[in-house]
Structures are given as structure tokens and as C-alpha cells.
Amino acid sequence: MHASKRFDQAIQKLYTAFHNESLNPECCKHCAVGNILDNTDSWKHLTEGHGSHKLTYVGKVHQSLGRTFGGYAPLELLQIEAAFLKGCGYKLPLSRRSESKVDRTSKEVMFMGMCEAVALMCKLDGIENVMDYSKLFEFENKQPVHQLLAAHV
């Protein structure tokens, strides 16, 4: 199965944001979904809170009408954002009172968040996880490294 147009566009935007160091998980315009939606924050009206899986009334209306944003349904956007935030190490949903010990300037933290978001986007599109690097380490017998390591533990 091939990646969809929405996936290709979203991954390009996340890649650009990551390399331009403009990913910011605490900003609705610069988080994963904010970047996917061209650095707009209008998507925040679809959710009860940043990182929440609960749609607001507006979100439910858009979802029931089959509307998409950047090719993604409102619930899919909330799932992508939650995956990104969890990957960065946040407890969800975010709130102003949340004590955050996440280093928003760390490339490693942003990469981990992006990996989780991309993995979910792959799952939503029914394609293999493009961030799964284990295939790079397969031996001639095609046995993945994680299976070899498990056998030796």
C-alpha cells in the first residue's frame, strides 16, 4: 500500500518544521498538527484541550459532516497531536497548571515526538511505519535485530 497525498504533505511539513527547529509542542500553531495545518491554530476549536482526545461540539459537528483538515478528520488530528505530545514526554491533556519538565529545545525530544506522530499517521493510512529503522539492521536470513536480541536474553 502506498502513502496517501495527505500523508506525504503532512510528513513534508513535519520534516521542514523539525529541521527549521520550529516544532513547539506547547504552541497550537507550531505543534505537530499546527504545522500540518500550515501553522494555524484554528484546529484547537475542535478539541476540549491540547492533547485531549475529546471533541468539542464544533469538532463533533465537523466529524459528523465528514469534514477534513489537511486531509485528516478531526478525531485523527487529535490522535496525531496526542501521539506527538506523548512522544515528547508530556502527560495529557496539557494545561497551564501542568508541571512540564520537557525540554522543548531538544532535537531528541522533538524527534521522539515526531516519530510517534508519524507512526500513528502510518497506521491511519494503513502503511508500514516509515520511521521503523529495524529493517535496516536485518541480516541475510531477514531476521530483525530485535528478535535476535530477544533470543539471546
N, C-alpha and C positions, 0 to 999 in steps of 0.2 A: 504494500500500500504506500502511496506517495503522500508527502506533506501537502496540506491544503494551502490555498493562497493566504488565508488568514494567519496560518502558522508561519509561513515564510515572511510575511510582513511583520508579524509580531517579533519573531526571532531577530530580524534585522534591526528593529528598533531597540530591543534589549541589548543586542551586541553593541550598537552605537552608544547607547547610554552607559554601558559598562566601561567601554574604552574611553569615553569622554569624561568619565568619573562624575556622571550626572544622575546616578541612581541614588535615591534617598528614600529609604523605607518609611520615614515618618512624614513625608510630604505627599499629598494626594496627586500632585502634578508630576512628581519625579520618582514615584514608586514604580513597581512593575507595571501595573495597569495604567497608571498615569502616562508612562512612556509609550505603552502600546496604543493608547488613545491620544497620541500627539501632544503630550504634556498639558492635557486639560484635566480639570478636577470635577467635571460635571457628573462623572460616574459615582461620586461619593453620595449623591442623592438616591442611589439605588440600594444602599446598604444602611443598616442601623448603626454601624460603626466600622472604623477602619480595621479590617481583619475579621469582621463578622461574616458568618455565612447566612445571616438573616436579611431578607429583602425588606425594604420599606414598602409602603403602599405603592409608591411610584415605581419601585423596582418590580413589584408583583404585576402591576399593570403592563409594563414593558415586556416582562417574561411571558405573560399570558397572551399577549398580542404577537409573540414571536419576533420581537424586535431584537436586533443585534447591534453591537457597538464594536467596531473593528473586526466584525465577523463573529464575535462571541456574544452569547446570551448573557443577560445579567447574572444569573447564578454561576455561569462559567467564569465570569470576571471576578466574582467574589472568591471562588475557589482558587483561581490563579494568584490573586493577591494574598490570600491566607497562606498558600504554599510558599510564596516568596518570603513573607514575614516570618513564618516558622523556620524556614531555611536560614534566615538571618539570625535566628535565635530569640525572637520575640515571643512573649506569652500573649495569647489573643483573647478577645479583641484588644487593640491598643486603646489606651485612654490617657488623658492628660495626667492622671494620677499614677499611671503605671511607672514603676521604677525600672528604668531601662539601663542595662549595662552593656548594650550592644554598641560596638564601635562602628559608627556609620561611615567612617573614613577608611575602613579596612577593605582592601580589594578582596581579601579572602572571604570576609563576611558577605560582601555583595555577590561574590561568585557562588557561594553556597546557596544563597537565596535564589539566585538566578537558576542554578541547577535544579532546585526543587520546582520552581515555576515552570521551567521548560519540560521537566519530566511530566508534570501534570498536563501541560499543553499537548505533549505527545500522546498521552493516554486519552485525552479528549478527542484527538484526531485518529486514534486507533493505529498509531505508527510506533515503531521501536523508539526507545529513548535515545535521542541523538547525543545526549550527554553521557551515555554509558560507555566508559572507556575500557571496560573489562575485555571487550572483543579485541582490543589492540594487543592484549597480552596472552592470547590463545596460543597454545603450542601446536605442533603439527597434527596431533591427534584431535585437535579442536576442543580440547577440554579447557574451560575457563579457569583462570588462576584461582578464583575464589573456591572452586571445587577441589583443586589440588591442595590448597592450604587447609581446607576443612578435613581432607583425608589424612593430613599429617598432624592434626591437633589431637 
